Amino acid sequence: MGTAATRTSLAFVVCLCVSQFVWPPAGASAQDVSASAAAPANPPPGLQVVPAGPGVLSTKPLGANRFRLTVTGHGFSGREAVEQYLAYRAAQLTLERKAPWFSFVQTRGKGDTAPKPARDPGGMRYSFRMAYFQPVWRYKAAGAKSWTSWSPFSGASFPADDLKNAADFQASADIALQKGAFPGDDPLAFDAGALSDFLVNQVAPSQ
């Protein structure tokens, strides 16, 4: 009986330890995820994002390894929801093209004043940083003939109230597919596998 009791105790301890490693951890967000804390390499079997409806997602080639992804919607669900879905699709496109990571390409205009992010060789290493995945937006009010644009690099506040009342909106992101060693000190570099695994159970296409 001593042997059976010992085995039971060991089994309980193993179960207790395993239960502590649940992804994502409580309170986790998609803002800054370090390489050491990235999601598991493979999501659970059968875990997938619902396909987008017609006209919701478009992908436009801008060169051999550069693409523009655009999400179009008619009911604003929140900035984070739209941008996370766009980031997930960027990661999926990268993996489908057999590339391990991509660079986010900032689309800046003449009036954009936000400082450009710089690499920090002596700083922490990250698999991705959602704070630097910054799509540009445009929206159209009900009955309006023209679009109104917003850039995250302009210094202007995000027009959340206007978007709530908009009849149509679009969010676009340019990415460049990359191969070779991943630069964990580059804030515009995104590990496609880690990003996809982290977002797969958090996103849904716009309506």
Secondary structure by P-SEA (a helix, b strand, c coil): caaaaaaaaaaaaaaaaaaaccccccccccccccccccccccccccccccccccccbbbbbccccbbbbbbbbcccccaaaaaaaaaaaaaaaaaaacccbbbbbbbcccccccbbbbbccccccccccccccccccccccccccbbbbbbcccccccaaaaaaacccbbbbbbbbbbbcccccccccccaaaaaaaaccccccccc
